[in-house]
Amino acid sequence: MAKKKQRISKEKSIQRTKRMTELIICAGMIAAAVFIINGAVKHSQTIDKTDTGESIIDVAEPTTVSSGETQDPDKVIYESFMANTKDKYKGDLILVNEDHQYFGGDEELVSIIEKNNEKEITFFSALADPNTPEEDDLILSSVYEPMEIMIKDFYNLYYNGTLIIYGAYRSTERQQQILDEKGPEIAAKPGFSEHETGYAFDFSETENYDYQGTGDFAWLNENCYKYGFIVRYTEEKKDITKIAAEPWHFRYVGIPHAYYIMKNNLCLEEYIDLLREKYPYEGEHLKITDDENRSYEVYFVPSDDGAEKTTVPVPAGKEYGISGNNIDGFIVTVYESGIPKIESKVDAGSGDDNNSDNADDTIDDTPNEE
């Protein structure tokens, strides 16, 4: 009897051990599954559009370090974003000039006149060319709002309602018409004009139809960077841009880039070269702090032209934008302080009663037109 009890006790012990082993194996499999699922979620990304016009990727939390490792709190962990290589021809920072053609055709355009009517805006308008009234008041949807806010601030300062947009987006066909009418000394050849991107527009005014960026209008040329714009063609840089001074021609590039370009007296060609040559991903990154103490980090990643996709290193857990440069790669902008919202800088009713007189502005014939 004692031996039988001993045998039963031994069998129960073996069964308990077997069940315990099975439970441990199951627990291990569950833990592994959770780890895999967590890793997949951690590396998922959502792409949205913001006021900057760039593609912003919301990245998950930074990758955790292995057990036993000490994590440096100041170390930025980068993940891989697979960009379409052909997207190097898209974005706020594409360089379009006589050497670099624009490959577009899918622009998200809005009518300036229609948007103004919707918002009951009367302090500026757009003048459509009678030859192509259906397109000459168009502009990229992402550019309209910062342009409108900038002009509204100008109006609230000077109560000057004479501004008009005289040329924004142009189709390739329209650019060909302008070239045929004015010749290559005045107009850019089709495919090589910034106007075809929708990022650029020209100012004029209803008194002399000759915007020179002087008088009241000097404020716009001096403060446009706060809204993400640059004066694209200046007399000082015409040997680089190959375009004579056009104080009326504004180009949207986004706040951090406009700030750096204007404060460092660069043209867009110089800025694109600077990022490519001095601030690649593998080396030092460009650090920018703007007038409102917002911080940015910018670096360049060359495109993998032999493949459909290019691996672009991006900081985990931070907001960033990716723009092509229309040449050979991508420019990553990291928004350390969050994406800047373009807001009014001037309170309504703060205008100066002693406004300068635009009537003294000189009228010059322009030797070239982008």
KAURMO-V556156 format. One record per residue. N is the residue number from 1. RES is the residue in three letters. PHI is phi as a letter, one per 40 degrees, with the letter a starting at -180 (999 if undefined). Layout:
<<N RES PHI> <N RES PHI>>
This chain:
<<1 MET 999> <2 ALA c> <3 LYS c> <4 LYS c> <5 LYS c> <6 GLN c> <7 ARG c> <8 ILE c> <9 SER c> <10 LYS c> <11 GLU c> <12 LYS c> <13 SER c> <14 ILE c> <15 GLN c> <16 ARG c> <17 THR c> <18 LYS c> <19 ARG c> <20 MET c> <21 THR c> <22 GLU c> <23 LEU c> <24 ILE c> <25 ILE c> <26 CYS c> <27 ALA c> <28 GLY c> <29 MET c> <30 ILE c> <31 ALA c> <32 ALA c> <33 ALA c> <34 VAL c> <35 PHE c> <36 ILE c> <37 ILE c> <38 ASN c> <39 GLY c> <40 ALA c> <41 VAL c> <42 LYS c> <43 HIS c> <44 SER c> <45 GLN b> <46 THR b> <47 ILE b> <48 ASP b> <49 LYS b> <50 THR b> <51 ASP c> <52 THR c> <53 GLY g> <54 GLU c> <55 SER c> <56 ILE b> <57 ILE b> <58 ASP c> <59 VAL c> <60 ALA c> <61 GLU c> <62 PRO d> <63 THR c> <64 THR c> <65 VAL c> <66 SER c> <67 SER d> <68 GLY g> <69 GLU c> <70 THR c> <71 GLN c> <72 ASP c> <73 PRO c> <74 ASP c> <75 LYS c> <76 VAL c> <77 ILE c> <78 TYR b> <79 GLU b> <80 SER b> <81 PHE b> <82 MET c> <83 ALA c> <84 ASN c> <85 THR d> <86 LYS c> <87 ASP c> <88 LYS c> <89 TYR c> <90 LYS b> <91 GLY h> <92 ASP d> <93 LEU b> <94 ILE c> <95 LEU c> <96 VAL b> <97 ASN a> <98 GLU c> <99 ASP b> <100 HIS b> <101 GLN c> <102 TYR c> <103 PHE b> <104 GLY b> <105 GLY h> <106 ASP b> <107 GLU c> <108 GLU c> <109 LEU b> <110 VAL b> <111 SER c> <112 ILE c> <113 ILE c> <114 GLU c> <115 LYS c> <116 ASN c> <117 ASN c> <118 GLU c> <119 LYS c> <120 GLU f> <121 ILE c> <122 THR b> <123 PHE c> <124 PHE a> <125 SER a> <126 ALA b> <127 LEU b> <128 ALA c> <129 ASP c> <130 PRO c> <131 ASN c> <132 THR b> <133 PRO c> <134 GLU c> <135 GLU b> <136 ASP c> <137 ASP b> <138 LEU c> <139 ILE a> <140 LEU d> <141 SER c> <142 SER c> <143 VAL c> <144 TYR d> <145 GLU c> <146 PRO c> <147 MET c> <148 GLU c> <149 ILE c> <150 MET c> <151 ILE c> <152 LYS c> <153 ASP c> <154 PHE c> <155 TYR c> <156 ASN c> <157 LEU c> <158 TYR b> <159 TYR f> <160 ASN b> <161 GLY b> <162 THR c> <163 LEU c> <164 ILE b> <165 ILE c> <166 TYR b> <167 GLY h> <168 ALA b> <169 TYR c> <170 ARG b> <171 SER c> <172 THR c> <173 GLU c> <174 ARG c> <175 GLN c> <176 GLN c> <177 GLN c> <178 ILE c> <179 LEU c> <180 ASP c> <181 GLU c> <182 LYS b> <183 GLY g> <184 PRO c> <185 GLU c> <186 ILE b> <187 ALA b> <188 ALA c> <189 LYS c> <190 PRO d> <191 GLY g> <192 PHE b> <193 SER b> <194 GLU c> <195 HIS c> <196 GLU c> <197 THR c> <198 GLY g> <199 TYR c> <200 ALA b> <201 PHE a> <202 ASP b> <203 PHE c> <204 SER a> <205 GLU a> <206 THR c> <207 GLU c> <208 ASN b> <209 TYR f> <210 ASP a> <211 TYR c> <212 GLN b> <213 GLY g> <214 THR b> <215 GLY g> <216 ASP d> <217 PHE c> <218 ALA d> <219 TRP d> <220 LEU c> <221 ASN c> <222 GLU c> <223 ASN b> <224 CYS c> <225 TYR c> <226 LYS c> <227 TYR b> <228 GLY g> <229 PHE b> <230 ILE b> <231 VAL c> <232 ARG c> <233 TYR b> <234 THR b> <235 GLU c> <236 GLU c> <237 LYS b> <238 LYS c> <239 ASP c> <240 ILE c> <241 THR c> <242 LYS g> <243 ILE b> <244 ALA c> <245 ALA d> <246 GLU b> <247 PRO c> <248 TRP c> <249 HIS c> <250 PHE b> <251 ARG b> <252 TYR c> <253 VAL b> <254 GLY h> <255 ILE d> <256 PRO c> <257 HIS c> <258 ALA c> <259 TYR d> <260 TYR c> <261 ILE c> <262 MET c> <263 LYS c> <264 ASN b> <265 ASN f> <266 LEU b> <267 CYS b> <268 LEU c> <269 GLU d> <270 GLU c> <271 TYR c> <272 ILE c> <273 ASP c> <274 LEU c> <275 LEU c> <276 ARG c> <277 GLU c> <278 LYS b> <279 TYR b> <280 PRO c> <281 TYR d> <282 GLU c> <283 GLY b> <284 GLU c> <285 HIS b> <286 LEU c> <287 LYS b> <288 ILE b> <289 THR b> <290 ASP c> <291 ASP d> <292 GLU c> <293 ASN g> <294 ARG c> <295 SER b> <296 TYR b> <297 GLU b> <298 VAL b> <299 TYR a> <300 PHE b> <301 VAL b> <302 PRO c> <303 SER c> <304 ASP c> <305 ASP c> <306 GLY c> <307 ALA b> <308 GLU c> <309 LYS b> <310 THR b> <311 THR c> <312 VAL b> <313 PRO c> <314 VAL b> <315 PRO c> <316 ALA c> <317 GLY g> <318 LYS b> <319 GLU c> <320 TYR a> <321 GLY b> <322 ILE b> <323 SER b> <324 GLY c> <325 ASN b> <326 ASN g> <327 ILE b> <328 ASP a> <329 GLY i> <330 PHE b> <331 ILE b> <332 VAL b> <333 THR b> <334 VAL c> <335 TYR c> <336 GLU c> <337 SER b> <338 GLY g> <339 ILE c> <340 PRO c> <341 LYS c> <342 ILE c> <343 GLU b> <344 SER c> <345 LYS b> <346 VAL b> <347 ASP c> <348 ALA c> <349 GLY g> <350 SER c> <351 GLY c> <352 ASP c> <353 ASP c> <354 ASN c> <355 ASN c> <356 SER c> <357 ASP c> <358 ASN c> <359 ALA c> <360 ASP c> <361 ASP c> <362 THR c> <363 ILE b> <364 ASP b> <365 ASP c> <366 THR c> <367 PRO c> <368 ASN a> <369 GLU b> <370 GLU c>>
